[in-house]
Amino acid sequence: MLQVLFRIPIFTNWTPDGIPVYGFGVMLFIAYLLCTWSAGRRAEREGVSNLAIQDLAIWLFLGGLIGARIAFLYLELHLDNLRDYLYQLPRSGMAALFSMALFSAAWLPTRSLIG
């Protein structure tokens, strides 16, 4: 599998070749969609709203990403101040999660059209 599937042609000082979309981020996005869809179907059988499950999944996913990133930076890199944390945020493996978040943000407006 390719590490970088393609690049979005938005050129900045940080990304002179364009924004990379990583295969791991795409796999996370697909897993998120399938799990949210499956949980929504099961919730409807139990009488819970499908939209409530989708909203809950978004908040759980974002909370998990933020919590995991904070724990990694605190435990592995021993960062003690916010400036160092913000400097390291887009580096060291976080780009895959950023590409997954980009796909999620593109998908959210269309969710009412799908189901």
C-alpha positions, -999 to +999 in steps of 0.1 A: +000+000+000+012+035-008+020+057+022+009+088+003-021+081-019-021+115-036-015+152-028-040+180-027-025+209-047-026+235-020+010+248-016+022+264+016+055+269+033+049+237+053+038+217+023+057+228-008+046+197-027+010+200-017-010+185+012-004+147+013-033+123+018-020+092+036-033+057+031-036+052+069-059+083+071-081+070+043-084+036+061-093+054+093-120+074+074-135+042+059-135+025+092-152+055+108-179+055+081-186+018+083-187+017+121-209+047+123-232+033+097-234-001+114-240+015+149-267+037+134-285+007+119-283-012+152-295+018+172-326+023+150-336-013+157-334-004+194-354+028+190-325+053+192-321+080+166-295+074+138-285+111+140-278+108+178-254+080+171-236+100+143-233+130+166-220+108+194-195+091+171-180+124+160-175+136+195-160+103+207-137+102+177-125+138+182-121+133+219-101+101+213-078+119+188-071+148+211-066+127+242-043+103+224-022+131+209-019+148+243-009+116+260+017+109+233+033+143+234+033+144+271+047+109+277+070+104+247+083+139+240+081+153+275+067+186+263+060+209+292+046+240+276+019+248+251+042+264+225+062+232+221+030+212+219+015+233+192+048+232+172+048+194+173+011+189+166+013+187+127+045+166+128+054+131+138+026+111+124-003+135+129-006+141+091-025+108+086-051+119+112-053+153+096-061+138+063-088+116+079-103+147+095-103+164+061-123+136+046-147+136+076-152+174+072-159+169+035-184+141+043-204+158+071-224+181+049-236+152+027-247+129+055-283+141+053-283+132+015-271+097+021-295+084+047 
